[in-house]
């Protein structure tokens, strides 16, 4: 299971996500959809452990 609680992501002064929480259970299928610059790759890198969030827990 993957759990995210109170996640905040910033790139420089730009706020990408604030107070994001969700759970993904084993076997769940998810998709990340958003326009360019919305933070999809940044979120994926945080979930993979390559980046640290500004706040919250993964």
mmCIF file of the N, C-alpha and C atoms, coordinates in Angstrom:
data_MODEL
# 
_entry.id   MODEL 
# 
loop_
_atom_site.group_PDB 
_atom_site.id 
_atom_site.type_symbol 
_atom_site.label_atom_id 
_atom_site.label_alt_id 
_atom_site.label_comp_id 
_atom_site.label_asym_id 
_atom_site.label_entity_id 
_atom_site.label_seq_id 
_atom_site.pdbx_PDB_ins_code 
_atom_site.Cartn_x 
_atom_site.Cartn_y 
_atom_site.Cartn_z 
_atom_site.occupancy 
_atom_site.B_iso_or_equiv 
_atom_site.pdbx_formal_charge 
_atom_site.auth_seq_id 
_atom_site.auth_comp_id 
_atom_site.auth_asym_id 
_atom_site.auth_atom_id 
_atom_site.pdbx_PDB_model_num 
ATOM 1   N N  . UNK A 1 1  ? 0.843  -1.182 0.000   1.00 0.00 ? 1  UNK A N  1 
ATOM 2   C CA . UNK A 1 1  ? 0.000  0.000  0.000   1.00 0.00 ? 1  UNK A CA 1 
ATOM 3   C C  . UNK A 1 1  ? 0.884  1.240  0.000   1.00 0.00 ? 1  UNK A C  1 
ATOM 4   N N  . UNK A 1 2  ? 0.416  2.231  -0.672  1.00 0.00 ? 2  UNK A N  1 
ATOM 5   C CA . UNK A 1 2  ? 1.078  3.534  -0.722  1.00 0.00 ? 2  UNK A CA 1 
ATOM 6   C C  . UNK A 1 2  ? 0.141  4.540  -0.069  1.00 0.00 ? 2  UNK A C  1 
ATOM 7   N N  . UNK A 1 3  ? 0.653  5.275  0.908   1.00 0.00 ? 3  UNK A N  1 
ATOM 8   C CA . UNK A 1 3  ? -0.171 6.277  1.592   1.00 0.00 ? 3  UNK A CA 1 
ATOM 9   C C  . UNK A 1 3  ? 0.553  7.618  1.582   1.00 0.00 ? 3  UNK A C  1 
ATOM 10  N N  . UNK A 1 4  ? -0.184 8.654  1.252   1.00 0.00 ? 4  UNK A N  1 
ATOM 11  C CA . UNK A 1 4  ? 0.332  10.024 1.227   1.00 0.00 ? 4  UNK A CA 1 
ATOM 12  C C  . UNK A 1 4  ? -0.570 10.855 2.128   1.00 0.00 ? 4  UNK A C  1 
ATOM 13  N N  . UNK A 1 5  ? 0.052  11.650 2.999   1.00 0.00 ? 5  UNK A N  1 
ATOM 14  C CA . UNK A 1 5  ? -0.739 12.453 3.933   1.00 0.00 ? 5  UNK A CA 1 
ATOM 15  C C  . UNK A 1 5  ? -0.186 13.868 4.021   1.00 0.00 ? 5  UNK A C  1 
ATOM 16  N N  . UNK A 1 6  ? -1.036 14.853 3.746   1.00 0.00 ? 6  UNK A N  1 
ATOM 17  C CA . UNK A 1 6  ? -0.682 16.263 3.902   1.00 0.00 ? 6  UNK A CA 1 
ATOM 18  C C  . UNK A 1 6  ? 0.467  16.725 3.026   1.00 0.00 ? 6  UNK A C  1 
ATOM 19  N N  . UNK A 1 7  ? 0.585  16.165 1.839   1.00 0.00 ? 7  UNK A N  1 
ATOM 20  C CA . UNK A 1 7  ? 1.715  16.453 0.957   1.00 0.00 ? 7  UNK A CA 1 
ATOM 21  C C  . UNK A 1 7  ? 1.658  17.875 0.407   1.00 0.00 ? 7  UNK A C  1 
ATOM 22  N N  . UNK A 1 8  ? 2.800  18.543 0.438   1.00 0.00 ? 8  UNK A N  1 
ATOM 23  C CA . UNK A 1 8  ? 2.948  19.855 -0.197  1.00 0.00 ? 8  UNK A CA 1 
ATOM 24  C C  . UNK A 1 8  ? 4.173  19.804 -1.090  1.00 0.00 ? 8  UNK A C  1 
ATOM 25  N N  . UNK A 1 9  ? 3.999  20.250 -2.330  1.00 0.00 ? 9  UNK A N  1 
ATOM 26  C CA . UNK A 1 9  ? 5.103  20.293 -3.287  1.00 0.00 ? 9  UNK A CA 1 
ATOM 27  C C  . UNK A 1 9  ? 5.248  21.695 -3.838  1.00 0.00 ? 9  UNK A C  1 
ATOM 28  N N  . UNK A 1 10 ? 6.474  22.179 -3.829  1.00 0.00 ? 10 UNK A N  1 
ATOM 29  C CA . UNK A 1 10 ? 6.806  23.484 -4.399  1.00 0.00 ? 10 UNK A CA 1 
ATOM 30  C C  . UNK A 1 10 ? 8.005  23.320 -5.319  1.00 0.00 ? 10 UNK A C  1 
ATOM 31  N N  . UNK A 1 11 ? 8.007  24.097 -6.376  1.00 0.00 ? 11 UNK A N  1 
ATOM 32  C CA . UNK A 1 11 ? 9.178  24.216 -7.242  1.00 0.00 ? 11 UNK A CA 1 
ATOM 33  C C  . UNK A 1 11 ? 9.535  25.689 -7.211  1.00 0.00 ? 11 UNK A C  1 
ATOM 34  N N  . UNK A 1 12 ? 10.605 26.000 -6.504  1.00 0.00 ? 12 UNK A N  1 
ATOM 35  C CA . UNK A 1 12 ? 10.938 27.399 -6.264  1.00 0.00 ? 12 UNK A CA 1 
ATOM 36  C C  . UNK A 1 12 ? 9.836  28.024 -5.430  1.00 0.00 ? 12 UNK A C  1 
ATOM 37  N N  . UNK A 1 13 ? 9.325  29.153 -5.863  1.00 0.00 ? 13 UNK A N  1 
ATOM 38  C CA . UNK A 1 13 ? 8.244  29.827 -5.139  1.00 0.00 ? 13 UNK A CA 1 
ATOM 39  C C  . UNK A 1 13 ? 6.864  29.333 -5.581  1.00 0.00 ? 13 UNK A C  1 
ATOM 40  N N  . UNK A 1 14 ? 6.828  28.497 -6.618  1.00 0.00 ? 14 UNK A N  1 
ATOM 41  C CA . UNK A 1 14 ? 5.544  28.045 -7.178  1.00 0.00 ? 14 UNK A CA 1 
ATOM 42  C C  . UNK A 1 14 ? 4.983  26.854 -6.400  1.00 0.00 ? 14 UNK A C  1 
ATOM 43  N N  . UNK A 1 15 ? 3.769  26.994 -5.894  1.00 0.00 ? 15 UNK A N  1 
ATOM 44  C CA . UNK A 1 15 ? 3.081  25.922 -5.176  1.00 0.00 ? 15 UNK A CA 1 
ATOM 45  C C  . UNK A 1 15 ? 2.392  25.014 -6.187  1.00 0.00 ? 15 UNK A C  1 
ATOM 46  N N  . UNK A 1 16 ? 2.786  23.725 -6.208  1.00 0.00 ? 16 UNK A N  1 
ATOM 47  C CA . UNK A 1 16 ? 2.184  22.764 -7.131  1.00 0.00 ? 16 UNK A CA 1 
ATOM 48  C C  . UNK A 1 16 ? 1.031  22.007 -6.482  1.00 0.00 ? 16 UNK A C  1 
ATOM 49  N N  . UNK A 1 17 ? 1.218  21.592 -5.225  1.00 0.00 ? 17 UNK A N  1 
ATOM 50  C CA . UNK A 1 17 ? 0.194  20.834 -4.508  1.00 0.00 ? 17 UNK A CA 1 
ATOM 51  C C  . UNK A 1 17 ? 0.234  21.217 -3.042  1.00 0.00 ? 17 UNK A C  1 
ATOM 52  N N  . UNK A 1 18 ? -0.939 21.247 -2.432  1.00 0.00 ? 18 UNK A N  1 
ATOM 53  C CA . UNK A 1 18 ? -1.030 21.623 -1.020  1.00 0.00 ? 18 UNK A CA 1 
ATOM 54  C C  . UNK A 1 18 ? -2.032 20.718 -0.321  1.00 0.00 ? 18 UNK A C  1 
ATOM 55  N N  . UNK A 1 19 ? -1.612 20.130 0.812   1.00 0.00 ? 19 UNK A N  1 
ATOM 56  C CA . UNK A 1 19 ? -2.461 19.293 1.667   1.00 0.00 ? 19 UNK A CA 1 
ATOM 57  C C  . UNK A 1 19 ? -3.126 18.153 0.886   1.00 0.00 ? 19 UNK A C  1 
ATOM 58  N N  . UNK A 1 20 ? -2.318 17.422 0.109   1.00 0.00 ? 20 UNK A N  1 
ATOM 59  C CA . UNK A 1 20 ? -2.817 16.295 -0.689  1.00 0.00 ? 20 UNK A CA 1 
ATOM 60  C C  . UNK A 1 20 ? -2.680 15.014 0.123   1.00 0.00 ? 20 UNK A C  1 
ATOM 61  N N  . UNK A 1 21 ? -3.762 14.247 0.192   1.00 0.00 ? 21 UNK A N  1 
ATOM 62  C CA . UNK A 1 21 ? -3.755 12.961 0.886   1.00 0.00 ? 21 UNK A CA 1 
ATOM 63  C C  . UNK A 1 21 ? -4.485 11.928 0.040   1.00 0.00 ? 21 UNK A C  1 
ATOM 64  N N  . UNK A 1 22 ? -3.907 10.709 -0.027  1.00 0.00 ? 22 UNK A N  1 
ATOM 65  C CA . UNK A 1 22 ? -4.567 9.606  -0.735  1.00 0.00 ? 22 UNK A CA 1 
ATOM 66  C C  . UNK A 1 22 ? -3.896 8.293  -0.362  1.00 0.00 ? 22 UNK A C  1 
ATOM 67  N N  . UNK A 1 23 ? -4.585 7.192  -0.681  1.00 0.00 ? 23 UNK A N  1 
ATOM 68  C CA . UNK A 1 23 ? -4.045 5.845  -0.497  1.00 0.00 ? 23 UNK A CA 1 
ATOM 69  C C  . UNK A 1 23 ? -4.231 5.066  -1.787  1.00 0.00 ? 23 UNK A C  1 
ATOM 70  N N  . UNK A 1 24 ? -3.250 4.228  -2.082  1.00 0.00 ? 24 UNK A N  1 
ATOM 71  C CA . UNK A 1 24 ? -3.338 3.318  -3.219  1.00 0.00 ? 24 UNK A CA 1 
ATOM 72  C C  . UNK A 1 24 ? -3.082 1.920  -2.671  1.00 0.00 ? 24 UNK A C  1 
ATOM 73  N N  . UNK A 1 25 ? -4.075 1.050  -2.784  1.00 0.00 ? 25 UNK A N  1 
ATOM 74  C CA . UNK A 1 25 ? -3.957 -0.311 -2.274  1.00 0.00 ? 25 UNK A CA 1 
ATOM 75  C C  . UNK A 1 25 ? -3.273 -1.205 -3.302  1.00 0.00 ? 25 UNK A C  1 
ATOM 76  N N  . UNK A 1 26 ? -2.733 -2.330 -2.838  1.00 0.00 ? 26 UNK A N  1 
ATOM 77  C CA . UNK A 1 26 ? -2.137 -3.314 -3.740  1.00 0.00 ? 26 UNK A CA 1 
ATOM 78  C C  . UNK A 1 26 ? -3.158 -3.713 -4.796  1.00 0.00 ? 26 UNK A C  1 
ATOM 79  N N  . UNK A 1 27 ? -2.739 -3.727 -6.040  1.00 0.00 ? 27 UNK A N  1 
ATOM 80  C CA . UNK A 1 27 ? -3.616 -4.112 -7.137  1.00 0.00 ? 27 UNK A CA 1 
ATOM 81  C C  . UNK A 1 27 ? -4.401 -2.972 -7.749  1.00 0.00 ? 27 UNK A C  1 
ATOM 82  N N  . UNK A 1 28 ? -4.434 -1.822 -7.083  1.00 0.00 ? 28 UNK A N  1 
ATOM 83  C CA . UNK A 1 28 ? -5.126 -0.657 -7.649  1.00 0.00 ? 28 UNK A CA 1 
ATOM 84  C C  . UNK A 1 28 ? -4.384 -0.158 -8.884  1.00 0.00 ? 28 UNK A C  1 
ATOM 85  N N  . UNK A 1 29 ? -5.141 0.364  -9.817  1.00 0.00 ? 29 UNK A N  1 
ATOM 86  C CA . UNK A 1 29 ? -4.562 0.990  -11.005 1.00 0.00 ? 29 UNK A CA 1 
ATOM 87  C C  . UNK A 1 29 ? -4.940 2.459  -10.974 1.00 0.00 ? 29 UNK A C  1 
ATOM 88  N N  . UNK A 1 30 ? -3.944 3.316  -11.156 1.00 0.00 ? 30 UNK A N  1 
ATOM 89  C CA . UNK A 1 30 ? -4.189 4.754  -11.100 1.00 0.00 ? 30 UNK A CA 1 
ATOM 90  C C  . UNK A 1 30 ? -3.587 5.426  -12.327 1.00 0.00 ? 30 UNK A C  1 
ATOM 91  N N  . UNK A 1 31 ? -3.992 6.634  -12.575 1.00 0.00 ? 31 UNK A N  1 
ATOM 92  C CA . UNK A 1 31 ? -3.420 7.442  -13.640 1.00 0.00 ? 31 UNK A CA 1 
ATOM 93  C C  . UNK A 1 31 ? -3.230 8.863  -13.149 1.00 0.00 ? 31 UNK A C  1 
ATOM 94  N N  . UNK A 1 32 ? -2.195 9.510  -13.614 1.00 0.00 ? 32 UNK A N  1 
ATOM 95  C CA . UNK A 1 32 ? -1.945 10.916 -13.293 1.00 0.00 ? 32 UNK A CA 1 
ATOM 96  C C  . UNK A 1 32 ? -2.239 11.738 -14.533 1.00 0.00 ? 32 UNK A C  1 
ATOM 97  N N  . UNK A 1 33 ? -3.192 12.624 -14.423 1.00 0.00 ? 33 UNK A N  1 
ATOM 98  C CA . UNK A 1 33 ? -3.616 13.436 -15.556 1.00 0.00 ? 33 UNK A CA 1 
ATOM 99  C C  . UNK A 1 33 ? -3.524 14.903 -15.162 1.00 0.00 ? 33 UNK A C  1 
ATOM 100 N N  . UNK A 1 34 ? -2.967 15.708 -16.028 1.00 0.00 ? 34 UNK A N  1 
ATOM 101 C CA . UNK A 1 34 ? -2.890 17.141 -15.774 1.00 0.00 ? 34 UNK A CA 1 
ATOM 102 C C  . UNK A 1 34 ? -2.140 17.814 -16.903 1.00 0.00 ? 34 UNK A C  1 
ATOM 103 N N  . UNK A 1 35 ? -2.278 19.114 -16.966 1.00 0.00 ? 35 UNK A N  1 
ATOM 104 C CA . UNK A 1 35 ? -1.597 19.829 -18.041 1.00 0.00 ? 35 UNK A CA 1 
ATOM 105 C C  . UNK A 1 35 ? -0.110 19.966 -17.736 1.00 0.00 ? 35 UNK A C  1 
ATOM 106 N N  . UNK A 1 36 ? 0.629  20.404 -18.729 1.00 0.00 ? 36 UNK A N  1 
ATOM 107 C CA . UNK A 1 36 ? 2.074  20.583 -18.572 1.00 0.00 ? 36 UNK A CA 1 
ATOM 108 C C  . UNK A 1 36 ? 2.361  21.536 -17.417 1.00 0.00 ? 36 UNK A C  1 
ATOM 109 N N  . UNK A 1 37 ? 3.322  21.151 -16.579 1.00 0.00 ? 37 UNK A N  1 
ATOM 110 C CA . UNK A 1 37 ? 3.711  21.995 -15.456 1.00 0.00 ? 37 UNK A CA 1 
ATOM 111 C C  . UNK A 1 37 ? 2.852  21.834 -14.228 1.00 0.00 ? 37 UNK A C  1 
ATOM 112 N N  . UNK A 1 38 ? 1.913  20.889 -14.243 1.00 0.00 ? 38 UNK A N  1 
ATOM 113 C CA . UNK A 1 38 ? 1.009  20.705 -13.105 1.00 0.00 ? 38 UNK A CA 1 
ATOM 114 C C  . UNK A 1 38 ? 1.669  19.980 -11.936 1.00 0.00 ? 38 UNK A C  1 
ATOM 115 N N  . UNK A 1 39 ? 2.784  19.280 -12.190 1.00 0.00 ? 39 UNK A N  1 
ATOM 116 C CA . UNK A 1 39 ? 3.493  18.598 -11.108 1.00 0.00 ? 39 UNK A CA 1 
ATOM 117 C C  . UNK A 1 39 ? 3.422  17.079 -11.154 1.00 0.00 ? 39 UNK A C  1 
ATOM 118 N N  . UNK A 1 40 ? 3.004  16.501 -12.266 1.00 0.00 ? 40 UNK A N  1 
ATOM 119 C CA . UNK A 1 40 ? 2.887  15.044 -12.379 1.00 0.00 ? 40 UNK A CA 1 
ATOM 120 C C  . UNK A 1 40 ? 4.232  14.350 -12.187 1.00 0.00 ? 40 UNK A C  1 
ATOM 121 N N  . UNK A 1 41 ? 5.249  14.816 -12.871 1.00 0.00 ? 41 UNK A N  1 
ATOM 122 C CA . UNK A 1 41 ? 6.572  14.206 -12.753 1.00 0.00 ? 41 UNK A CA 1 
ATOM 123 C C  . UNK A 1 41 ? 7.156  14.456 -11.373 1.00 0.00 ? 41 UNK A C  1 
ATOM 124 N N  . UNK A 1 42 ? 6.964  15.632 -10.831 1.00 0.00 ? 42 UNK A N  1 
ATOM 125 C CA . UNK A 1 42 ? 7.458  15.938 -9.486  1.00 0.00 ? 42 UNK A CA 1 
ATOM 126 C C  . UNK A 1 42 ? 6.805  15.019 -8.464  1.00 0.00 ? 42 UNK A C  1 
ATOM 127 N N  . UNK A 1 43 ? 5.500  14.814 -8.555  1.00 0.00 ? 43 UNK A N  1 
ATOM 128 C CA . UNK A 1 43 ? 4.803  13.900 -7.646  1.00 0.00 ? 43 UNK A CA 1 
ATOM 129 C C  . UNK A 1 43 ? 5.349  12.484 -7.795  1.00 0.00 ? 43 UNK A C  1 
ATOM 130 N N  . UNK A 1 44 ? 5.547  12.033 -9.022  1.00 0.00 ? 44 UNK A N  1 
ATOM 131 C CA . UNK A 1 44 ? 6.079  10.691 -9.256  1.00 0.00 ? 44 UNK A CA 1 
ATOM 132 C C  . UNK A 1 44 ? 7.468  10.543 -8.646  1.00 0.00 ? 44 UNK A C  1 
ATOM 133 N N  . UNK A 1 45 ? 8.294  11.555 -8.766  1.00 0.00 ? 45 UNK A N  1 
ATOM 134 C CA . UNK A 1 45 ? 9.645  11.504 -8.182  1.00 0.00 ? 45 UNK A CA 1 
ATOM 135 C C  . UNK A 1 45 ? 9.595  11.478 -6.658  1.00 0.00 ? 45 UNK A C  1 
ATOM 136 N N  . UNK A 1 46 ? 8.639  12.176 -6.057  1.00 0.00 ? 46 UNK A N  1 
ATOM 137 C CA . UNK A 1 46 ? 8.470  12.133 -4.599  1.00 0.00 ? 46 UNK A CA 1 
ATOM 138 C C  . UNK A 1 46 ? 8.021  10.737 -4.177  1.00 0.00 ? 46 UNK A C  1 
ATOM 139 N N  . UNK A 1 47 ? 7.065  10.161 -4.893  1.00 0.00 ? 47 UNK A N  1 
ATOM 140 C CA . UNK A 1 47 ? 6.573  8.824  -4.559  1.00 0.00 ? 47 UNK A CA 1 
ATOM 141 C C  . UNK A 1 47 ? 7.668  7.768  -4.700  1.00 0.00 ? 47 UNK A C  1 
ATOM 142 N N  . UNK A 1 48 ? 8.579  7.970  -5.658  1.00 0.00 ? 48 UNK A N  1 
ATOM 143 C CA . UNK A 1 48 ? 9.684  7.035  -5.871  1.00 0.00 ? 48 UNK A CA 1 
ATOM 144 C C  . UNK A 1 48 ? 10.820 7.237  -4.868  1.00 0.00 ? 48 UNK A C  1 
ATOM 145 N N  . UNK A 1 49 ? 10.786 8.336  -4.113  1.00 0.00 ? 49 UNK A N  1 
ATOM 146 C CA . UNK A 1 49 ? 11.830 8.612  -3.139  1.00 0.00 ? 49 UNK A CA 1 
ATOM 147 C C  . UNK A 1 49 ? 13.002 9.396  -3.699  1.00 0.00 ? 49 UNK A C  1 
ATOM 148 N N  . UNK A 1 50 ? 12.882 9.874  -4.931  1.00 0.00 ? 50 UNK A N  1 
ATOM 149 C CA . UNK A 1 50 ? 13.960 10.655 -5.544  1.00 0.00 ? 50 UNK A CA 1 
ATOM 150 C C  . UNK A 1 50 ? 13.975 12.105 -5.080  1.00 0.00 ? 50 UNK A C  1 
ATOM 151 N N  . UNK A 1 51 ? 12.836 12.627 -4.635  1.00 0.00 ? 51 UNK A N  1 
ATOM 152 C CA . UNK A 1 51 ? 12.713 13.990 -4.109  1.00 0.00 ? 51 UNK A CA 1 
ATOM 153 C C  . UNK A 1 51 ? 11.997 13.939 -2.768  1.00 0.00 ? 51 UNK A C  1 
ATOM 154 N N  . UNK A 1 52 ? 12.274 14.913 -1.932  1.00 0.00 ? 52 UNK A N  1 
ATOM 155 C CA . UNK A 1 52 ? 11.555 15.044 -0.663  1.00 0.00 ? 52 UNK A CA 1 
ATOM 156 C C  . UNK A 1 52 ? 10.451 16.080 -0.814  1.00 0.00 ? 52 UNK A C  1 
ATOM 157 N N  . UNK A 1 53 ? 9.288  15.828 -0.216  1.00 0.00 ? 53 UNK A N  1 
ATOM 158 C CA . UNK A 1 53 ? 8.223  16.832 -0.260  1.00 0.00 ? 53 UNK A CA 1 
ATOM 159 C C  . UNK A 1 53 ? 8.569  18.005 0.648   1.00 0.00 ? 53 UNK A C  1 
ATOM 160 N N  . UNK A 1 54 ? 7.950  19.156 0.408   1.00 0.00 ? 54 UNK A N  1 
ATOM 161 C CA . UNK A 1 54 ? 8.147  20.313 1.280   1.00 0.00 ? 54 UNK A CA 1 
ATOM 162 C C  . UNK A 1 54 ? 7.456  20.107 2.615   1.00 0.00 ? 54 UNK A C  1 
ATOM 163 N N  . UNK A 1 55 ? 6.376  19.337 2.616   1.00 0.00 ? 55 UNK A N  1 
ATOM 164 C CA . UNK A 1 55 ? 5.656  18.998 3.847   1.00 0.00 ? 55 UNK A CA 1 
ATOM 165 C C  . UNK A 1 55 ? 4.893  17.708 3.594   1.00 0.00 ? 55 UNK A C  1 
ATOM 166 N N  . UNK A 1 56 ? 4.515  17.034 4.665   1.00 0.00 ? 56 UNK A N  1 
ATOM 167 C CA . UNK A 1 56 ? 3.721  15.821 4.560   1.00 0.00 ? 56 UNK A CA 1 
ATOM 168 C C  . UNK A 1 56 ? 4.565  14.561 4.585   1.00 0.00 ? 56 UNK A C  1 
ATOM 169 N N  . UNK A 1 57 ? 3.860  13.422 4.480   1.00 0.00 ? 57 UNK A N  1 
ATOM 170 C CA . UNK A 1 57 ? 4.511  12.113 4.562   1.00 0.00 ? 57 UNK A CA 1 
ATOM 171 C C  . UNK A 1 57 ? 4.075  11.226 3.406   1.00 0.00 ? 57 UNK A C  1 
ATOM 172 N N  . UNK A 1 58 ? 5.024  10.393 2.956   1.00 0.00 ? 58 UNK A N  1 
ATOM 173 C CA . UNK A 1 58 ? 4.732  9.365  1.948   1.00 0.00 ? 58 UNK A CA 1 
ATOM 174 C C  . UNK A 1 58 ? 5.003  8.030  2.599   1.00 0.00 ? 58 UNK A C  1 
# 
